[in-house]
C-alpha cells in the first residue's frame, strides 16, 4: 500500500469531502463458503499455544502465529484498528475509522468494508484498516493470507507489511515496505507484489496474471517468503517474483549495512483504500455492497528454525540491451513482426482506470482503437520496457503517427524501477490525418538504467480517435 507514492503516474482530480454523516448501508451478504486446504495437521502457535486444525504447514517451516477469524470479533491482543484522515496518503478518498462497522469478523472471516455516505449533496467514504504492530512483529518468515478482493472502480485492497519501528532506518521509503497483495478493483485478474526501499525511492515489482478465474470471485492464497538477502512472492503456490538487491540510506550518507532495511521485525496490515493516485476514483459503476468488501479467510505466519544472516549484497551487473543493426534500441520498431501485446516482452498494450480499446499490428504499423479514453493519461497505453539509458549519453527518440481525427497523445520515456522519473517528459503531440514524424533529443544525466520504458499515453485526451504509429526509434547519438 504505497505510502506517499504514485505507482503509475498520473494526476487525479478528486473532491475529497470529509466529515459527512449518514446512515450506513446494510451489512454485506454472507460470503462464499471457505475452501478446505489439502493437508490436515494439528499444531500450536509458539506465542498463544492455539491449536489450529486443517492447516497446511509449508515444508521447512513451523507456525508462529495465525488468525483463522473463528471468534466473535478481532482480538485486541492481536490487532490494532487504525485512524487516518481523508487524503492521508496518495490522495485517497476514504477516512479510516476504528470501528467494527468497517472491519469486523463474520462467518469465520475478517471483512473489511468500505462505505459511501451521501448527505446534502456531499459524498464521503469510510473504510477499515487493521494491523498487528507491537503484537505480532517478525523478522523473516512466510507471511500468508487467503482472501477474496472487492470488485469495482476505485477500490484498492492490500495485504502488506511495514516495520515495527518505522524510524529505525528513517521514514518511508528508507524504512522499507513489503506489499504482498494489491489488486485494482477494476482489474481483478492481476495481483501486484512490490518491494519499496531506498532514498531516493526504488521499487521492485512483480505481477501475477490469472489465466482463469477472478480474484474477486474466489479465494486465493497470497504469500511472501522473506529470508536474509532474498524475498520471494507467491500466488496460489506459484512463485512470480523475487528480489535480493535493495538498500537503505539517508541522503548524503553511506548506505546502511545490507540487508537493511529488511533485517528488522515487520508487522501485517490489511485495508481497503477508496480512490487515489493509482486506482482512480469510484465512478457510476462502483457499487458499495458485498462486492466492495475484502474477505480474509485467514492470516498465517511461519518461520524456519533458524536463519543465516551472514549475507552479502549481490554485485549488481548492469546489462544493457543491444541495439539492432541500424542502431535502434526499440525492438520491432517498424512493426514488421506480429506480437502478443498482452505479455511482458517487447511491445505491450495496457488499459487502466476505465480505458477501453484494442491494439493490432499489421502492415508495418500498430493501430490503437479506443472506445473509452478513461480517467488517466495512462488509461490507454502502449509501452516497451528494457530501454538501456546510459548516464552521460545522448539519444534521439522518434516515431511517425497519425489519427483518424485530429487528437493529442503523450509519448514519454520513463523509469519504472526509479520512482517513475522521466528521461523524456510526457510531451503533448498533436496528430493530424496525415503521417508526420516527431523527434525528441534526450540527454541522460541520471544514473544508468537498463529498464527505461518507451510509452505512448492515449488516455484522457478528450478523444478516442484511432491512432496509427510506425517507425519508432530510440538511437544513441553520443
C-alpha positions in Angstrom: 0.0 0.0 0.0 2.0 2.9 -1.3 2.9 5.5 1.4 3.1 8.8 -0.4 3.9 7.4 -3.8 2.3 7.2 -7.3 3.0 3.7 -8.6 1.6 4.5 -12.0 2.0 8.2 -12.8 -0.9 10.5 -13.4 -2.9 13.3 -11.7 -6.2 12.6 -10.1 -8.7 15.4 -9.8 -10.8 14.4 -6.8 -13.3 16.1 -4.5 -12.3 14.7 -1.1 -15.1 15.6 1.3 -14.7 14.7 5.0 -17.0 14.8 8.0 -20.2 13.9 6.3 -22.5 11.8 8.4 -25.3 9.5 7.1 -26.9 6.2 7.6 -24.7 3.2 6.7 -25.8 0.7 4.1 -26.9 -2.7 5.1 -24.4 -5.3 6.1 -22.8 -7.3 3.3 -24.3 -10.6 2.2 -22.8 -13.8 3.5 -19.6 -14.5 1.7 -18.8 -17.7 -0.2 -18.1 -20.8 1.9 -14.5 -21.4 2.8 -12.5 -23.9 0.8 -10.6 -26.5 2.8 -6.9 -27.0 2.3 -5.5 -30.3 1.1 -3.3 -31.2 4.1 -4.6 -31.6 7.6 -2.2 -31.0 10.5 -2.7 -30.0 14.1 -0.2 -27.6 15.5 0.2 -24.9 18.1 1.5 -21.3 17.6 4.5 -20.5 19.7 3.0 -17.3 21.1 -0.5 -18.3 22.1 -0.5 -22.1 22.2 -3.6 -22.0 20.0 -4.4 -25.3 18.3 -5.1 -24.9 14.6 -6.5 -27.8 12.6 -6.8 -28.3 8.8 -3.7 -26.3 8.2 -1.0 -26.9 5.5 2.4 -26.3 7.0 5.0 -25.4 4.3 7.9 -27.7 4.2 10.8 -26.5 6.4 8.6 -24.1 8.3 6.7 -24.1 11.6 3.7 -21.9 12.6 4.4 -19.0 14.8 1.1 -17.2 14.7 -2.2 -17.4 12.9 -5.7 -15.9 13.0 -8.4 -18.1 11.4 -11.1 -15.5 12.4 -13.2 -18.1 14.1 -14.2 -16.0 17.0 -16.8 -13.3 17.5 -14.5 -10.4 16.6 -11.0 -9.1 16.2 -8.9 -9.8 19.3 -7.3 -6.7 20.9 -4.4 -9.0 21.7 -3.7 -9.5 18.0 -5.0 -6.5 16.1 -5.0 -2.7 16.1 -7.6 -0.5 14.4 -6.0 2.5 12.6 -7.3 6.0 12.3 -6.4 8.2 9.3 -8.0 11.2 7.8 -9.0 11.7 4.2 -6.1 12.1 1.8 -3.5 10.9 4.3 -1.6 9.2 1.5 -1.9 9.0 -2.3 -4.9 11.4 -2.3 -7.1 8.6 -1.2 -10.7 9.5 -0.5 -11.5 7.3 2.4 -11.3 8.1 6.1 -10.0 5.1 8.1 -12.3 4.7 11.1 -11.5 2.4 14.1 -14.9 0.8 14.1 -16.4 -2.7 13.7 -18.7 -1.1 11.1 -15.7 -1.2 8.7 -13.5 -4.1 9.9 -15.3 -7.0 11.6 -15.4 -10.8 11.9 -18.4 -12.6 10.4 -18.9 -16.2 9.5 -15.3 -17.1 10.2 -13.8 -14.3 8.2 -12.4 -10.8 8.6 -14.4 -8.5 6.5 -13.1 -5.0 5.6 -15.9 -2.9 4.3 -15.7 0.5 2.6 -18.8 2.6 2.8 -20.1 5.5 0.7 -22.0 8.1 2.6 -24.2 10.7 0.8 -25.9 13.6 2.6 -27.0 17.0 1.4 -25.3 16.6 -1.9 -21.9 15.7 -0.4 -20.1 12.4 -0.6 -17.7 10.8 1.8 -16.1 7.4 2.1 -15.1 5.4 5.2 -13.2 2.2 5.4 -11.2 -0.1 7.7 -7.5 -0.7 8.2 -6.0 -3.0 10.8 -2.5 -4.1 11.7 -0.6 -6.3 14.1 2.1 -3.7 15.1 3.7 -4.4 18.5 1.6 -7.5 18.8 2.9 -9.8 16.1 6.1 -8.4 14.5 8.5 -10.9 13.0 11.9 -10.7 11.3 11.9 -13.2 8.4 9.3 -15.9 7.6 6.5 -16.9 5.3 3.6 -14.4 5.6 0.4 -15.8 4.0 -3.3 -14.9 3.7 -6.2 -16.5 1.9 -8.7 -13.8 0.8 -11.1 -12.5 -1.8 -10.9 -8.9 -3.1 -13.5 -6.3 -3.8 -14.6 -5.5 -7.3 -15.3 -2.0 -8.6 -13.6 1.1 -9.9 -11.7 2.9 -7.3 -11.1 0.0 -4.8 -7.5 -0.9 -3.8 -7.4 -3.7 -1.3 -4.0 -4.6 0.2 -2.2 -7.2 2.3 1.2 -5.8 3.2 3.9 -5.2 5.8 5.7 -2.3 7.4 8.5 -2.2 10.1 7.6 -2.4 13.7 9.7 0.8 14.2 9.5 2.9 11.1 12.1 5.3 12.4 14.8 2.6 12.8 16.3 3.5 9.4 14.2 6.6 8.8 10.7 7.3 7.5 9.3 5.8 4.3 10.7 4.7 1.9 14.0 4.3 3.8 12.3 2.1 6.3 11.2 -0.4 3.6 7.8 -1.8 2.7 6.7 -5.3 1.5 3.5 -5.4 -0.5 2.2 -9.0 -0.7 -1.2 -8.4 -2.5 -2.6 -5.4 -4.3 -5.4 -5.8 -6.8 -7.1 -2.9 -8.6 -10.8 -3.2 -8.2 -11.4 -2.6 -12.0 -8.8 -5.2 -13.0 -9.3 -8.1 -10.7 -7.3 -10.7 -12.6 -3.9 -9.1 -11.8 -2.1 -9.1 -8.5 0.9 -6.8 -7.8 3.7 -7.8 -5.3 6.1 -4.9 -4.6 9.2 -4.0 -2.6 9.8 -0.4 -1.7 13.1 0.9 -0.3 15.9 3.4 -0.6 16.4 7.1 -0.7 15.9 8.1 -3.5 12.9 5.7 -3.6 13.3 2.5 -5.5 10.9 -0.4 -6.1 10.9 -3.9 -7.4 7.5 -5.2 -8.6 6.1 -8.4 -9.9 2.7 -9.2 -11.4 0.7 -12.4 -11.3 -2.0 -12.7 -14.0 -4.8 -15.2 -13.6 -5.2 -17.4 -16.6 -8.7 -18.3 -15.4 -10.9 -17.2 -12.6 -11.1 -13.8 -10.8 -9.5 -12.6 -7.5 -12.9 -11.0 -6.7 -15.0 -14.2 -7.3 -13.0 -16.9 -5.5 -10.4 -17.1 -2.7 -6.7 -17.2 -3.5 -3.6 -17.5 -1.3 -1.1 -14.7 -1.4 2.3 -15.1 0.3 5.9 -13.9 0.6 8.9 -15.9 1.8 11.3 -13.4 3.4 14.8 -14.5 4.2 18.0 -12.6 4.8 19.1 -11.4 1.4 16.1 -12.6 -0.6 12.3 -12.1 -0.7 10.0 -14.2 -2.9 6.4 -13.6 -3.9 3.8 -16.4 -4.4 0.2 -16.6 -5.6 -1.6 -20.0 -5.1 1.8 -21.6 -4.5 3.4 -20.3 -7.7 6.4 -18.0 -7.4 6.1 -15.0 -9.7 8.7 -12.6 -8.4 11.9 -12.4 -6.3 14.4 -9.7 -5.2 17.7 -9.7 -3.5 19.1 -6.3 -4.4 18.0 -3.3 -2.2 19.4 -0.6 0.1 18.6 1.9 2.8 20.3 5.3 3.0 19.8 8.8 4.1 20.7 11.5 1.5 24.3 12.4 1.8 25.2 9.4 4.0 26.6 6.0 3.3 24.2 3.1 2.8 23.2 1.1 5.9 24.7 -2.4 6.1 22.9 -4.9 3.9 20.3 -6.4 4.2 18.9 -3.2 5.7 16.1 -2.2 5.8 14.8 -5.7 5.5 16.6 -7.0 8.6 14.1 -5.8 11.3 10.7 -7.0 12.5 7.8 -6.2 10.3 4.0 -6.4 11.0 1.0 -7.2 8.8 -1.5 -4.6 7.5 -4.9 -5.3 5.9 -7.0 -2.5 4.4 -9.3 -1.4 1.5 -8.5 2.1 0.1 -11.0 4.0 -2.0 -9.8 6.3 -4.8 -6.4 7.9 -5.0 -3.5 8.2 -7.4 -3.3 4.6 -8.6 -6.8 3.1 -8.7 -8.5 6.4 -9.6 -11.8 7.5 -8.1 -15.0 5.4 -7.9 -17.5 6.1 -10.7 -21.1 5.4 -11.5 -20.4 1.7 -12.0 -18.9 1.3 -8.4 -21.3 -0.5 -6.1 -20.8 -0.3 -2.3 -22.4 -3.6 -1.3 -20.9 -7.0 -0.5 -18.9 -6.7 -3.7 -17.0 -3.8 -2.2 -15.7 -5.9 0.7 -12.4 -7.8 1.2 -13.0 -11.2 2.8 -10.0 -12.6 4.6 -10.2 -16.3 5.4 -7.0 -16.4 7.4 -3.6 -14.9 8.1 -0.7 -17.2 8.9 2.9 -16.6 9.7 5.5 -19.3 9.6 9.2 -19.3 10.3 12.2 -21.7 9.8 14.1 -22.9 12.8 17.0 -20.6 12.1 18.2 -18.0 9.5 21.7 -17.3 8.4 22.0 -13.5 8.5 25.6 -13.6 7.2 24.6 -12.4 3.7 26.4 -10.1 1.2 24.7 -7.7 -1.1 24.9 -9.0 -4.6 27.2 -7.3 -7.0 24.9 -5.6 -9.4 25.7 -6.3 -13.1 24.1 -3.8 -15.3 23.3 -5.4 -18.7 22.2 -3.0 -21.3 20.1 -4.2 -24.3 21.9 -4.2 -27.6 20.7 -2.1 -30.5 19.8 -3.7 -33.8 22.0 -3.4 -36.9 20.5 0.1 -37.6 21.3 1.3 -34.1 17.7 1.2 -33.0 17.2 0.2 -29.3 13.5 -0.4 -29.8 12.6 -3.9 -30.7 10.2 -4.3 -33.6 10.0 -0.6 -34.0 8.9 -1.0 -37.6 6.1 -3.4 -36.5 7.2 -5.9 -39.1 6.5 -8.8 -36.7 3.2 -9.8 -35.1 3.4 -9.8 -31.3 1.4 -10.9 -28.3 0.6 -7.5 -27.0 -0.6 -8.8 -23.6 2.7 -10.5 -22.5 5.7 -8.8 -20.8 8.0 -9.0 -23.8 8.7 -6.1 -26.1 5.5 -4.2 -27.1 2.6 -4.3 -24.6 -0.8 -2.7 -24.7 -2.3 -1.7 -21.4 -5.6 -0.4 -20.1 -6.3 1.2 -16.8 -8.8 3.3 -14.9 -11.7 3.0 -17.3 -9.7 2.9 -20.5 -11.2 0.6 -23.2 -9.8 -0.4 -26.5 -7.5 -2.7 -28.5 -4.3 -2.7 -30.4 -3.2 -4.6 -33.5 0.0 -4.9 -35.5 -0.3 -5.1 -39.3 1.2 -3.6 -42.5 4.2 -2.2 -40.6 2.2 -0.2 -38.2 0.3 -0.5 -34.9 -3.3 0.6 -34.7 -4.8 1.6 -31.4 -8.6 1.8 -31.3 -10.1 3.3 -28.2 -13.8 3.1 -27.1 -13.3 4.8 -23.8 -10.4 7.2 -23.0 -10.5 6.5 -19.3 -9.7 8.9 -16.4 -5.9 9.0 -16.7 -3.4 9.7 -19.4 -2.1 6.2 -19.0 -5.6 4.6 -19.2 -4.9 3.7 -22.8 -1.2 3.0 -23.2 1.4 1.3 -25.5 4.8 0.6 -23.9 8.1 -1.2 -24.4 10.5 -1.7 -21.4 14.1 -2.7 -21.3 15.4 0.5 -22.9 19.1 0.9 -21.9 19.5 4.5 -20.8 23.2 5.1 -20.1 24.4 8.0 -18.0 26.3 10.6 -19.9 24.9 9.5 -23.3 22.5 11.3 -25.6 19.6 9.8 -27.6 17.2 10.6 -30.4 13.7 9.3 -29.9 11.4 9.5 -33.0 8.3 8.0 -34.5 5.7 8.5 -37.2 2.0 8.8 -36.4 -1.4 10.0 -37.5 -5.0 9.7 -36.2 -8.3 9.2 -38.0 -9.4 12.5 -36.5 -7.1 15.3 -35.0 -6.2 14.4 -31.5 -3.4 14.5 -28.9 -1.2 11.7 -27.5 1.6 12.0 -25.0 4.9 10.0 -25.6 7.4 9.6 -22.8 10.4 7.6 -21.7 10.1 6.6 -18.0 11.9 4.7 -15.3 9.6 2.0 -13.7 12.3 1.0 -11.3 13.4 4.5 -10.3 10.2 6.1 -8.9 8.8 6.6 -12.4 11.1 9.6 -13.1 11.1 10.9 -16.7 14.0 10.7 -19.0 11.7 12.2 -21.6 8.8 14.1 -20.1 5.3 13.4 -21.1 5.0 15.6 -24.1 1.8 16.5 -25.9 1.9 15.7 -29.6 -0.9 16.9 -31.9 -1.7 14.3 -34.5 -3.4 15.1 -37.8 -4.9 12.9 -40.5 -1.5 12.6 -42.3 1.6 10.7 -41.3 4.1 13.0 -39.6 7.5 12.4 -37.9 8.0 13.5 -34.3 11.6 13.8 -32.9 12.9 14.4 -29.4 16.5 14.8 -28.1 17.4 13.3 -24.7 20.5 13.9 -22.6 20.8 11.2 -20.0 22.0 12.8 -16.8 20.6 10.2 -14.3 22.3 7.0 -13.3 22.5 4.3 -15.9 19.2 2.4 -16.1 18.8 -0.8 -18.1 15.0 -0.6 -17.8 13.8 2.6 -19.3 10.4 2.4 -20.9 9.0 3.9 -24.1 5.4 5.0 -23.5 2.6 6.3 -25.7 -0.2 7.6 -23.5 -3.5 8.0 -25.2 -6.0 8.2 -22.4 -7.8 11.3 -21.0 -7.1 13.4 -24.1 -10.6 14.3 -24.9 -10.7 11.9 -27.9 -11.0 8.2 -28.7 -9.9 8.7 -32.3 -7.9 5.7 -33.7 -4.1 6.2 -33.6 -1.6 4.8 -36.1 2.1 4.6 -35.1 5.1 3.3 -37.1 8.9 3.5 -37.3 9.5 4.0 -33.5 13.2 4.6 -32.9 15.5 5.2 -29.9 19.0 5.8 -31.2 22.1 6.6 -29.1 23.7 9.7 -30.7 26.6 10.2 -28.2 
